[in-house]
Amino acid sequence: MAQLIKLIDYISRYETDPFHYPTQYIRLKQENWRQVYERWETELEKEMPTVQHEEENKKSLFRWNPFQTKSEQINVEKEVKSIPETKQELTQLFLNELYPFQLKWATSTLTQISYTDQKYNNDIILKHFLQRLPDIYLLMYYPIFNIKRVPIDGDIILISPIGIEIIYVMNETSSTIFASNERTWTIEKNNKTSKVISPIVSLKRTEQIVKSILNKHEVDFKIEKTVLSKHSSFAFAHEPYNTTLIGMEGYATWLEEKRQLSSPLKNNQLKAMEALLTYCQSTSVRRPEWESDDDYMTPATFEEEE
């Protein structure tokens, strides 16, 4: 599951210690998955002759989850209807429970917290990127850069061990996308056409910001630009310069190539992340003194902070 290091202008734990939290996240997730998987295998081996016994097994499987508060654990126990029958079902359940934990890390620190838009709890694109990509990918989801005290909206930025990919997602469905000129594209759907501002404009702006930040911090890292459409096709005679177009025909291949990348986190990758986060805008308030940090951290995290 990819790591959400920045969500628009919300404060993130990753910006407080860029070289600590990425590795800590991977370790915590691996440890928790191992415990979940072992407990799941144990529960499957048990006989469950009664509904009451089944309910007890469900609670024993999920109540320990360190990614949730006590109240959230109770709600999960009530919502879970049965122990997953397959490893795939267990994996998806685990990823669904991990998603709110990631949102907390991307919207709070030990002392600060951001007021968040609830739409991100069910953001299909965000959840898809996080759940389908491996831990080694660091995701900045529409970050807001602060350049010379001027806020500038950025596109999706995916930082891998081998480079940075700036992504513009087009959400049109069952349509064909044509390039009209450098500044506008045409979308054809059900024999009707409409014009939109070319995503190349936004991608170039984000690329210029990323390049200037990396150059200033002397970080040499490859940068790519991608226009992504999972449900539409591109009809271009030639791709825009230095930009890859991924339509519905090539989306699965693009995603699988990302998933097949096998590499540990790289120092250059973390340096690039640190540099970019330095120039991101963060809006937050100090946590109320009465609010316990138990709701946001696991026992293992407390040990790391001591």
Wavefront OBJ file of the C-alpha trace (Angstrom):
o trace
v 0.000 0.000 0.000
v 1.556 3.276 -1.160
v 2.285 5.960 1.434
v 0.257 9.168 1.479
v 2.878 11.766 2.381
v 0.891 14.908 1.490
v -2.820 15.603 1.011
v -3.506 19.086 -0.430
v -2.463 21.581 2.304
v -3.020 19.342 5.344
v -0.130 18.961 7.741
v 1.638 15.609 7.472
v 3.818 13.568 9.787
v 6.163 12.958 6.894
v 7.117 16.648 6.735
v 8.236 16.568 10.389
v 10.669 13.685 9.832
v 10.901 12.587 6.175
v 13.594 9.979 6.786
v 11.828 8.296 9.716
v 8.163 7.854 8.897
v 8.444 6.065 5.503
v 10.458 3.199 6.989
v 8.365 3.159 10.170
v 5.172 2.847 8.133
v 6.535 -0.137 6.209
v 7.640 -1.856 9.394
v 4.340 -1.293 11.178
v 2.305 -2.477 8.226
v 4.377 -5.633 7.752
v 4.186 -6.509 11.457
v 0.443 -5.945 11.622
v -0.202 -7.890 8.428
v 1.800 -10.834 9.758
v -0.239 -10.874 12.954
v -3.534 -10.558 11.089
v -2.603 -13.327 8.667
v -1.439 -15.721 11.384
v -4.570 -15.129 13.427
v -6.747 -15.570 10.343
v -5.121 -18.936 9.570
v -5.683 -20.027 13.175
v -9.336 -19.009 13.084
v -9.951 -20.845 9.805
v -8.679 -24.059 11.362
v -11.186 -23.840 14.169
v -14.621 -25.298 13.902
v -17.453 -22.796 14.182
v -20.555 -24.846 15.035
v -22.664 -21.961 16.313
v -23.360 -18.354 15.399
v -22.214 -17.310 18.883
v -18.881 -19.053 18.401
v -18.496 -17.359 15.022
v -19.074 -13.938 16.591
v -16.399 -14.646 19.212
v -13.925 -15.642 16.516
v -14.634 -12.448 14.558
v -13.871 -10.285 17.578
v -10.704 -12.180 18.403
v -9.490 -11.594 14.854
v -10.029 -7.847 14.647
v -10.252 -6.309 18.114
v -6.481 -5.909 18.518
v -6.095 -3.738 15.388
v -3.528 -1.025 16.292
v -4.676 1.246 13.486
v -7.876 2.206 15.303
v -9.140 3.836 18.453
v -11.059 1.720 20.934
v -14.398 3.165 19.781
v -13.508 2.478 16.147
v -12.588 -1.110 16.976
v -16.007 -1.648 18.523
v -17.692 -0.305 15.399
v -15.606 -2.572 13.174
v -16.510 -5.615 15.247
v -20.176 -4.775 14.792
v -19.821 -4.261 11.051
v -17.767 -7.376 10.191
v -20.214 -10.088 9.181
v -17.849 -13.024 8.810
v -14.242 -14.025 8.856
v -12.775 -13.654 5.331
v -12.846 -16.926 3.459
v -9.900 -16.207 1.176
v -6.543 -14.464 1.468
v -7.705 -11.951 -1.137
v -10.714 -11.008 1.002
v -8.484 -10.706 4.067
v -6.038 -8.498 2.179
v -8.788 -6.144 1.029
v -10.211 -5.930 4.543
v -6.751 -5.148 5.911
v -6.204 -2.424 3.304
v -9.605 -0.891 4.052
v -8.744 -0.702 7.746
v -5.320 0.754 6.969
v -6.740 3.586 4.841
v -8.103 5.715 7.758
v -4.765 5.279 9.529
v -2.991 6.703 6.500
v -5.353 9.665 6.404
v -4.477 10.407 10.035
v -0.767 10.393 9.320
v -1.362 12.680 6.322
v -3.479 15.160 8.302
v -1.815 15.374 11.714
v 1.426 15.445 13.683
v 2.046 14.873 17.383
v 1.130 18.493 18.146
v -0.843 19.768 15.135
v -3.962 18.677 13.282
v -5.707 19.841 10.106
v -9.437 20.199 9.630
v -10.124 17.802 6.783
v -12.751 17.479 4.114
v -14.689 14.257 4.695
v -14.783 13.561 0.950
v -11.287 12.092 1.216
v -12.641 9.262 3.377
v -14.208 7.874 0.203
v -12.047 9.365 -2.533
v -12.037 6.602 -5.156
v -8.938 7.779 -6.997
v -6.911 8.343 -3.834
v -7.886 5.003 -2.356
v -7.161 3.243 -5.662
v -3.626 4.648 -5.868
v -2.865 3.832 -2.235
v -4.294 0.315 -2.244
v -2.934 -0.819 -5.597
v 0.635 0.471 -5.378
v 3.388 -0.963 -3.120
v 4.793 0.659 0.041
v 7.840 1.998 -1.780
v 5.742 4.629 -3.590
v 5.314 7.993 -1.858
v 2.195 9.864 -2.957
v 1.545 13.602 -2.894
v -2.149 14.081 -3.665
v -2.745 17.508 -5.208
v -0.239 19.301 -2.951
v -0.330 23.086 -2.676
v 3.120 24.576 -3.086
v 4.071 27.842 -1.452
v 6.457 29.585 -3.817
v 7.549 33.082 -2.748
v 4.469 33.234 -0.506
v 2.174 32.428 -3.436
v 0.092 29.213 -3.182
v 0.192 27.140 -6.368
v -1.887 23.997 -6.904
v 0.066 20.938 -7.963
v -0.954 17.736 -9.716
v -0.607 14.244 -8.278
v 3.059 13.457 -7.649
v 4.251 9.868 -7.328
v 7.765 9.449 -5.944
v 9.293 6.027 -6.579
v 12.821 4.756 -5.855
v 13.756 5.441 -9.500
v 12.060 8.747 -10.250
v 9.126 11.127 -9.974
v 5.963 10.830 -12.044
v 3.614 13.808 -12.242
v 0.099 12.584 -13.022
v -2.992 14.301 -14.371
v -6.106 12.131 -14.005
v -8.949 12.618 -16.485
v -12.198 11.261 -15.054
v -14.253 11.176 -18.247
v -15.881 7.796 -18.905
v -16.633 5.982 -22.165
v -15.254 8.825 -24.242
v -12.531 9.579 -26.762
v -10.085 12.399 -26.088
v -8.511 14.396 -28.927
v -5.853 17.092 -28.905
v -7.282 20.275 -30.411
v -4.259 22.497 -29.856
v -1.652 23.209 -27.192
v -4.152 24.714 -24.756
v -7.416 22.830 -25.354
v -8.427 19.218 -25.865
v -11.685 17.878 -27.257
v -13.726 15.155 -25.581
v -16.191 13.188 -27.695
v -18.924 11.189 -25.966
v -22.229 9.914 -27.344
v -21.654 11.908 -30.548
v -21.318 15.119 -28.541
v -18.144 17.120 -28.150
v -16.856 19.435 -25.471
v -13.608 21.272 -24.910
v -11.404 21.239 -21.808
v -8.160 22.972 -20.928
v -5.258 20.771 -21.935
v -3.800 18.919 -18.932
v -0.371 19.631 -20.400
v -0.678 23.188 -19.076
v -1.051 21.995 -15.479
v 1.564 19.255 -15.843
v 4.168 21.701 -17.144
v 3.487 24.084 -14.262
v 3.930 21.312 -11.683
v 7.022 20.022 -13.486
v 8.646 23.462 -13.394
v 8.015 23.716 -9.650
v 9.369 20.227 -8.960
v 12.454 20.782 -11.122
v 13.293 24.110 -9.516
v 12.963 22.677 -5.993
v 15.116 19.639 -6.764
v 17.742 21.763 -8.493
v 17.919 24.105 -5.512
v 18.484 21.149 -3.182
v 20.887 19.480 -5.640
v 18.754 16.370 -6.004
v 19.218 14.641 -9.355
v 16.057 12.658 -10.025
v 14.256 11.675 -13.216
v 10.889 13.428 -13.771
v 8.116 12.115 -16.023
v 4.668 13.468 -16.901
v 1.612 11.265 -17.463
v -1.981 11.907 -18.466
v -4.058 9.041 -17.095
v -7.581 7.981 -18.043
v -8.838 4.637 -16.806
v -12.132 4.712 -18.720
v -11.388 6.686 -21.893
v -9.250 6.403 -25.024
v -6.794 8.874 -26.497
v -6.884 9.512 -30.244
v -3.641 11.401 -30.918
v -1.458 11.201 -33.992
v 1.533 12.034 -31.788
v 1.873 12.185 -28.030
v 2.656 15.586 -26.521
v 6.375 16.199 -26.038
v 7.850 14.418 -23.018
v 4.396 13.316 -21.818
v 2.909 9.812 -21.760
v -0.784 9.244 -22.453
v -2.275 6.198 -20.716
v -5.842 5.391 -21.752
v -8.132 2.517 -20.907
v -6.245 0.166 -23.223
v -2.919 0.667 -21.476
v -4.013 1.403 -17.928
v -3.707 -2.163 -16.608
v -0.199 -2.504 -18.070
v 0.862 0.852 -16.597
v -0.376 -0.151 -13.157
v 1.174 -3.602 -13.300
v 4.567 -2.146 -14.211
v 4.337 0.020 -11.104
v 3.382 -2.971 -8.969
v 6.262 -5.069 -10.315
v 8.944 -2.585 -9.272
v 11.031 -4.279 -6.608
v 13.296 -1.958 -4.683
v 13.859 -0.657 -1.167
v 13.346 3.006 -0.397
v 16.269 4.986 -1.793
v 18.142 7.841 -0.141
v 17.711 10.008 -3.244
v 13.982 9.287 -3.146
v 13.726 10.444 0.458
v 15.824 13.522 -0.269
v 13.461 14.420 -3.122
v 10.460 13.950 -0.830
v 12.054 16.106 1.874
v 12.800 18.899 -0.593
v 9.283 18.948 -2.040
v 7.591 18.845 1.368
v 9.673 21.837 2.442
v 7.871 23.975 -0.129
v 4.368 22.624 0.517
v 1.778 24.740 2.261
v 0.399 23.320 5.516
v -2.700 24.576 7.292
v -3.267 23.263 10.807
v -4.109 24.120 14.410
v -2.601 22.976 17.659
v -4.277 19.943 19.147
v -6.436 20.569 22.219
v -4.454 19.725 25.349
v -7.130 17.323 26.495
v -6.952 15.228 23.329
v -4.992 12.032 23.852
v -2.550 11.027 21.154
v -3.530 7.391 21.765
v -6.137 7.894 19.066
v -3.474 8.528 16.489
v -0.547 6.280 17.310
v 0.208 2.659 17.978
v 2.266 1.414 20.943
v 5.100 0.745 18.509
v 4.974 4.358 17.372
v 5.285 5.584 20.960
v 8.408 3.452 21.324
v 9.862 5.059 18.221
v 9.193 8.550 19.530
v 10.803 7.978 22.925
l 1 2 3 4 5 6 7 8 9 10 11 12 13 14 15 16 17 18 19 20 21 22 23 24 25 26 27 28 29 30 31 32 33 34 35 36 37 38 39 40 41 42 43 44 45 46 47 48 49 50 51 52 53 54 55 56 57 58 59 60 61 62 63 64 65 66 67 68 69 70 71 72 73 74 75 76 77 78 79 80 81 82 83 84 85 86 87 88 89 90 91 92 93 94 95 96 97 98 99 100 101 102 103 104 105 106 107 108 109 110 111 112 113 114 115 116 117 118 119 120 121 122 123 124 125 126 127 128 129 130 131 132 133 134 135 136 137 138 139 140 141 142 143 144 145 146 147 148 149 150 151 152 153 154 155 156 157 158 159 160 161 162 163 164 165 166 167 168 169 170 171 172 173 174 175 176 177 178 179 180 181 182 183 184 185 186 187 188 189 190 191 192 193 194 195 196 197 198 199 200 201 202 203 204 205 206 207 208 209 210 211 212 213 214 215 216 217 218 219 220 221 222 223 224 225 226 227 228 229 230 231 232 233 234 235 236 237 238 239 240 241 242 243 244 245 246 247 248 249 250 251 252 253 254 255 256 257 258 259 260 261 262 263 264 265 266 267 268 269 270 271 272 273 274 275 276 277 278 279 280 281 282 283 284 285 286 287 288 289 290 291 292 293 294 295 296 297 298 299 300 301 302 303 304 305 306
